[in-house]
Amino acid sequence: MFRPCRILPMNRPQLTQASRPLTFEIDAINERGEIVPTSIAGEHPLTLYVDKREIVTLMTLGAAPEALALGYLRNQRLIGGLDEIAAIQVDWEVDAVSVTTRHGNGIAEARTEKRTVTTGCGQGTVFGDLMAEIDDIHLPPEAKLSEATLYGLLDSVRHHESIYKQAGAVHGCALAMNVNPGSEILMFVEDVGRHNAVDAIAGKMWLDGHDGSDKIFYTTGRLTSEMVIKTAQMGIPFLVSRSGLTQMGWEIARKLGMTMIGRAQGKHYLLFTGEEHFSR
């Protein structure tokens, strides 16, 4: 069978090959109190520079950082063609990718003045600002969550009418009371991106004067660093998801003293952090 050959660009840029480990293993505690070795996805900030000018910080698994940088520049139409790029170099010691153009003049200011951040789940453009505020966040050290309350929350979410049940293609977030043995859902917001949903709940909490210290936050999405920090900024000590988590989300939750529970559906869950605040 005839296979057409690929024609590689003549001015192909020089690339590093700096992929990172894609998974990390941690210990979690399941619903039976057993320690379960669990693989979690890597998550790393990667700040993109073009001719030494900072463009954006992307959150990435780290599998193909050079291709990620190139694809971002292409899809955002910040670079006109591959022949404009001389080299793409990744340095994980400083979590940066440096793109050098052949003309050395960077990206025209007009191209970056108006940039719309999409609802995609992996692009953390506000990562730097959020990370700078971690040391100022203090969650209530006396907060406790019971297994009965967790099960009550999961049951309430399961019975909640949602757009997802009708049409799919959305993420949902809920704010719930931490009440033993049940859990009352105060707010439920769905959007095409989980970050939009959590931001909407934060806005409603602000408008209605809700304190987060006696609340639980639930999300259908992954527990990434941005989700952990935003939940902590609302003063909520408990974060629950039906999905998994990332390495950086786990590290930040531990640093903040947050109780984080993932893969929670029915009577199954994995307790990732904050065991001292959880009771069976």
C-alpha positions in Angstrom: 0.0 0.0 0.0 1.3 3.4 -1.0 2.0 5.7 2.0 2.7 9.4 1.3 5.9 10.5 2.9 5.9 13.4 5.4 7.7 16.5 4.3 9.3 18.1 7.3 9.6 21.9 7.4 13.0 23.1 6.3 13.3 25.6 9.1 12.3 23.3 11.8 13.1 24.9 15.2 15.6 23.3 17.6 13.7 21.5 20.4 14.6 20.1 23.8 13.0 16.8 24.8 12.0 17.6 28.3 9.0 15.5 29.2 8.3 14.9 32.9 7.1 11.8 34.8 3.4 11.5 34.0 2.2 9.9 37.2 3.1 9.8 40.9 2.1 7.3 43.5 0.7 8.4 46.9 -1.1 6.6 49.7 -4.9 7.2 50.0 -7.4 5.7 52.5 -10.5 4.0 51.1 -14.0 3.7 52.7 -12.9 0.6 54.6 -10.0 2.5 56.3 -7.4 0.6 54.2 -4.3 2.4 52.8 -4.4 2.1 49.0 -1.4 3.0 46.9 -2.8 5.3 44.2 -1.4 6.7 41.0 -2.2 10.4 40.5 -1.5 12.6 37.5 1.3 15.0 37.4 0.6 18.7 37.2 3.2 21.4 36.6 3.2 25.1 35.9 5.0 26.0 32.7 5.5 29.7 32.0 5.9 30.5 28.4 8.3 33.2 27.3 8.8 34.5 23.8 12.1 36.3 23.3 12.3 36.8 27.1 8.8 38.3 27.4 6.4 36.4 29.6 3.2 35.4 27.8 1.2 33.0 29.9 1.5 30.2 32.6 0.0 26.9 31.4 -0.7 24.0 33.7 0.4 20.8 32.1 1.0 17.1 32.7 4.4 17.6 31.2 4.3 14.9 28.5 5.2 17.2 25.5 6.0 20.7 26.8 7.7 21.8 23.6 4.7 20.8 21.5 2.3 22.4 24.0 4.1 25.8 23.7 4.2 25.6 20.0 0.5 24.6 19.8 -0.5 27.4 22.2 1.3 30.0 20.0 -0.3 28.6 16.9 -3.9 28.3 18.2 -3.8 31.7 19.8 -2.4 33.1 16.5 0.5 34.7 18.2 3.0 33.3 15.8 2.4 33.3 12.0 4.4 30.3 11.0 6.9 27.7 12.1 9.6 29.4 10.2 9.4 32.3 12.6 10.7 30.1 15.5 14.4 29.3 16.0 14.3 27.3 19.2 12.0 26.0 22.0 13.8 25.2 25.2 12.2 23.8 28.4 13.8 24.2 31.8 11.9 22.4 34.6 14.2 23.8 37.3 12.5 27.1 36.8 9.2 25.7 35.2 9.7 27.7 32.0 9.7 27.2 28.3 11.6 29.8 26.3 10.7 30.4 22.6 13.3 32.2 20.6 12.1 33.8 17.3 14.4 34.2 14.3 13.9 37.9 14.1 14.2 38.3 17.9 11.4 40.9 18.2 9.0 38.8 20.1 5.2 39.0 19.5 3.5 42.2 18.4 1.8 44.0 21.2 -1.5 44.1 19.2 -1.7 40.3 19.2 -1.7 40.0 22.9 -3.8 43.0 23.9 -7.1 41.2 23.6 -6.9 37.5 24.4 -9.9 35.4 25.4 -9.1 32.5 27.8 -11.3 29.6 26.8 -13.2 27.3 29.1 -10.8 24.5 28.6 -9.8 22.7 31.9 -6.0 22.6 31.6 -5.1 26.2 31.1 -4.3 28.0 34.4 -3.4 31.6 33.3 -4.0 32.9 36.8 -1.7 30.4 38.5 1.0 32.8 39.6 -1.4 35.2 41.3 -3.1 32.4 43.1 0.1 30.7 44.3 1.3 34.0 45.8 -1.7 34.1 48.2 -1.4 30.6 49.6 0.5 31.6 52.8 -2.3 34.1 53.6 -5.0 31.4 53.6 -5.9 29.8 57.0 -8.6 27.1 57.1 -10.4 26.4 60.4 -8.2 23.8 62.2 -11.1 22.5 64.3 -13.3 21.6 61.3 -14.6 18.0 61.1 -16.3 15.9 58.5 -18.1 12.6 59.1 -18.4 9.8 56.7 -22.2 9.9 57.2 -22.2 13.6 56.1 -20.1 12.7 53.1 -22.5 9.9 52.0 -25.4 12.4 52.5 -23.7 14.8 50.2 -23.1 12.2 47.5 -26.7 11.0 47.7 -28.0 14.6 47.5 -25.8 15.3 44.4 -27.0 12.1 42.8 -30.6 13.1 43.1 -30.1 16.7 42.1 -31.7 17.6 38.8 -29.0 18.8 36.4 -28.2 19.9 32.9 -25.7 17.1 32.8 -28.5 14.5 33.1 -30.3 16.1 30.2 -27.6 17.0 27.8 -24.1 16.2 29.2 -21.1 18.2 28.3 -21.0 20.3 31.5 -19.3 20.4 34.9 -21.1 20.8 38.1 -20.1 22.3 41.5 -22.1 22.4 44.7 -21.8 24.2 48.0 -23.2 22.1 50.9 -23.7 22.4 54.6 -21.5 20.2 56.8 -24.4 18.8 58.8 -24.3 15.4 60.5 -25.7 12.9 59.4 -27.0 14.6 56.2 -25.9 17.4 53.9 -28.0 20.2 52.5 -27.0 21.5 49.1 -27.2 25.3 49.2 -26.0 26.1 45.7 -25.5 24.0 42.6 -24.0 25.6 39.5 -23.2 24.0 36.1 -21.1 25.4 33.3 -19.0 24.2 30.4 -15.9 24.7 32.5 -15.5 23.7 36.1 -13.6 26.8 36.8 -16.5 28.9 35.7 -18.8 26.9 38.0 -16.6 27.4 41.1 -16.2 31.1 40.3 -20.0 31.5 40.1 -20.4 29.8 43.5 -17.7 32.1 45.0 -19.6 35.1 43.7 -22.9 33.9 45.1 -21.3 33.2 48.5 -19.9 36.8 48.5 -23.2 38.3 47.5 -25.2 36.3 50.1 -22.6 36.6 52.9 -21.9 32.9 53.3 -19.0 31.8 55.5 -17.1 28.8 54.2 -15.8 27.3 57.4 -18.9 25.1 57.9 -19.3 24.2 54.3 -18.3 21.4 51.9 -17.4 22.0 48.2 -18.2 19.4 45.7 -17.1 19.3 42.0 -17.5 16.8 39.2 -14.1 17.8 37.8 -10.5 16.9 38.7 -8.9 18.3 41.8 -6.2 20.4 40.3 -4.1 23.1 42.0 -6.4 25.9 40.9 -9.5 24.1 42.2 -7.8 23.5 45.6 -6.7 27.1 45.9 -10.0 28.6 44.8 -11.9 26.4 47.4 -9.4 27.5 50.1 -9.9 31.2 49.2 -13.6 30.7 49.9 -12.6 29.4 53.4 -14.0 25.9 52.7 -12.0 23.2 54.5 -13.5 20.2 52.7 -13.2 19.4 48.9 -14.9 16.4 47.4 -14.9 15.2 43.8 -16.2 12.1 41.9 -13.0 12.4 39.8 -9.3 12.2 40.7 -6.6 14.7 41.5 -3.3 15.9 40.4 0.1 15.9 42.1 0.1 19.7 42.6 -3.5 19.7 43.9 -2.5 17.1 46.4 0.6 19.0 47.6 -1.2 22.3 48.0 -4.1 20.6 49.9 -1.7 19.1 52.3 0.1 22.4 52.8 -3.3 24.2 53.5 -4.6 21.5 55.8 -7.5 20.8 53.5 -9.4 17.6 53.7 -9.6 16.3 50.1 -11.7 13.3 49.0 -11.8 12.0 45.4 -13.3 9.2 43.3 -16.3 9.6 45.5 -19.4 7.8 44.1 -22.0 5.8 46.0 -20.3 4.3 49.0 -16.8 4.4 47.6 -14.2 7.2 48.1 -10.5 7.8 48.5 -9.4 10.1 51.3 -6.3 11.9 49.9 -5.5 14.5 52.6 -6.7 15.7 56.0 -7.3 12.3 57.6 -7.2 14.1 61.0 -10.4 16.0 60.1 -12.4 13.0 59.0 -14.3 10.5 61.1 -16.1 7.2 60.3 
